[in-house]
Amino acid sequence: MKKGFYNILKANFLISEDAVKNWRFIVYCTVLAIIMIASSHNAEKKVHQIARLSTEVKELRSEHIERRSDLMKIKMESTITESMSGKGIGPSDTPPNKIRVIIKE
């Protein structure tokens, strides 16, 4: 037990005769770890991008609702009458007449 522990500390498994198998395994594990780290970074980057885009969508949605309510206020008859009264234009006192076109054959 004691000798095996010292062999690990001295890294005898890397310089012995069958060290090629050990080196292959170490390189394989290293490459696998690098791929896993790159994949997790890529996934985290996408999560941040999704969060940023969802925040932007919420802001745009609230801006759209605000603009729509402003438009509804501007289109109201009282607002139009109020803004045109300064120019001397007001609502008509007489209702409009219907125009009928009769086609003779």
Buried (B, 14 or more C-beta within 10 A) or exposed (E): EEEEEEEEEEEEBEEEEEBEEBEEEEEEEEEEEEEEEEEEEEEEEEEEEEEEEEEEEEEEEEEEEEEEEEEEEEEEEEEEEEEEEEEEEEEEEEEEEEEEEEEEE
